[in-house]
Amino acid sequence: MVDKKKVESVVKEWLENSDKGYFLVDVEVSDDSRIVVEIDHAEGVWIDDCVSLSRFIEEHISRDDEDYELEVGSAGIGQPFKVEQQYVNNVGNQVEVLPTKGDAKGKKIVGTLSAVNGREFTVLTQEKQKEEGKKRPVLVEVEKTFSMDEIKYCKYVIDFK
């Protein structure tokens, strides 16, 4: 089986030498030697760069030593964020969050990702709240802060409007 750490090392070398602004999202190596590498960029991933990275990996990990299947691609627009840089790149965009702790545990929250501070991020969302002197609840903008370690996922919301 191909060593995951070796694959990560080769990918990081390509990222450092490419100076195109890509970052590593994930590397998976299955028991049957299937390697899946996910990269991302603030402005999207170009297929030519995926091909370049794939060739770089093939040059540095010999198929003579061990046969493997290789797939290099982008993280996927509707997929949950896996690394902090994905949160940073999506500040200002609509996201969906599913918390695993606190008052909102298990309730999907949709709003605008407004800030990222280390492993915490803030989402601006709207909630109905009862205001004094009014008969019906009104929509109020609320800031909710989450720890990346206390959510099931956070992902970009695709809006076709």
C-alpha positions in Angstrom: 0.0 0.0 0.0 1.2 3.5 -0.8 2.2 5.6 2.2 -0.2 8.5 2.8 2.5 10.6 4.4 4.7 10.2 1.3 1.8 11.3 -0.9 1.1 14.3 1.3 4.8 15.2 1.2 4.9 15.1 -2.6 1.8 17.2 -2.9 3.1 19.8 -0.5 6.3 20.0 -2.5 4.3 20.7 -5.7 2.2 23.3 -3.8 5.3 25.1 -2.5 6.9 25.1 -6.0 3.8 26.1 -7.9 3.2 29.5 -6.2 -0.3 29.5 -7.7 -2.1 29.8 -4.4 -3.4 26.3 -4.1 -3.7 24.5 -0.8 -4.2 20.9 0.2 -7.6 19.8 1.4 -7.3 16.1 1.8 -5.4 13.0 0.8 -7.0 9.6 1.0 -5.2 6.3 0.4 -7.4 3.2 0.4 -6.4 -0.4 1.2 -6.5 -1.2 -2.6 -4.0 1.6 -3.3 -6.5 4.1 -4.6 -5.1 7.6 -4.0 -7.5 10.6 -4.0 -6.0 14.1 -3.7 -8.2 17.2 -3.2 -6.8 20.7 -3.6 -8.5 24.0 -3.6 -8.0 27.7 -4.4 -9.8 30.9 -3.6 -10.8 31.3 -7.3 -11.4 27.7 -8.1 -9.2 24.8 -9.4 -8.1 24.6 -13.0 -8.0 21.2 -14.7 -4.5 21.9 -16.2 -3.2 22.3 -12.6 -4.8 19.0 -11.6 -3.1 17.3 -14.5 0.2 19.0 -13.5 -0.1 17.8 -9.9 -1.0 14.3 -11.1 2.1 14.0 -13.3 4.2 15.4 -10.5 3.0 12.7 -8.1 3.5 10.0 -10.8 7.1 11.2 -11.2 7.8 11.0 -7.5 5.9 7.8 -6.6 7.0 4.9 -8.8 4.4 2.6 -10.1 7.2 0.0 -10.4 7.3 -0.2 -6.6 3.6 -0.4 -6.2 0.7 -0.1 -8.6 -1.8 2.5 -7.7 -4.8 4.4 -9.0 -4.6 8.2 -8.8 -7.3 10.8 -8.8 -6.5 14.5 -8.4 -9.3 17.1 -8.2 -10.9 20.0 -6.5 -12.7 19.8 -3.1 -16.1 20.1 -4.6 -18.4 23.1 -4.3 -21.2 21.5 -2.3 -18.9 19.4 0.0 -18.3 20.2 3.7 -15.2 22.3 4.4 -12.3 20.2 5.7 -9.6 22.8 6.3 -9.5 26.3 7.8 -8.5 27.9 4.5 -11.8 26.9 3.0 -13.6 28.9 5.7 -11.4 31.9 5.1 -12.0 31.7 1.3 -15.8 31.7 1.8 -16.1 34.7 4.1 -19.0 36.7 2.7 -20.7 33.6 1.1 -23.8 31.8 2.2 -23.1 28.6 4.2 -25.0 25.9 6.0 -23.9 24.7 9.4 -25.0 21.7 11.4 -23.8 22.1 15.0 -23.2 19.1 17.3 -23.3 21.1 20.6 -25.2 23.9 22.2 -28.7 25.3 21.8 -28.7 24.8 18.0 -27.5 21.1 18.2 -28.9 19.2 15.2 -30.5 22.3 13.7 -29.3 23.4 10.3 -28.3 27.1 10.3 -28.1 29.0 7.0 -26.4 32.4 6.9 -23.5 34.5 5.7 -20.0 33.4 6.9 -18.8 36.7 8.3 -15.6 36.0 10.1 -13.0 33.3 10.8 -10.7 33.5 13.8 -8.5 30.5 14.2 -10.7 27.5 14.7 -13.8 29.6 15.3 -16.1 31.2 12.7 -19.1 33.5 12.8 -22.3 33.2 10.7 -24.8 36.0 10.3 -28.3 34.6 10.2 -31.9 35.7 10.7 -34.1 34.5 13.4 -37.7 35.3 14.4 -37.7 37.0 17.8 -40.6 38.5 19.8 -40.0 42.2 20.4 -41.5 44.0 23.3 -44.7 45.8 22.3 -45.3 43.8 19.1 -47.8 41.0 18.6 -45.8 39.0 16.2 -42.2 37.9 16.0 -40.0 39.8 13.6 -36.8 38.8 11.7 -33.7 39.9 13.5 -30.1 39.5 12.3 -28.1 37.4 14.8 -24.4 36.5 14.9 -23.7 32.9 15.8 -20.1 31.8 16.6 -19.1 28.1 16.2 -16.0 26.1 16.8 -14.9 24.0 13.9 -14.6 21.1 16.3 -18.2 21.3 17.5 -20.0 21.0 14.1 -20.9 18.1 11.9 -20.3 20.2 8.8 -20.1 23.7 7.3 -20.6 24.0 3.5 -21.1 26.5 0.8 -24.7 27.0 -0.1 -25.4 26.9 -3.9 -28.0 29.5 -4.7 -29.6 29.5 -8.2 -31.4 32.8 -7.8 
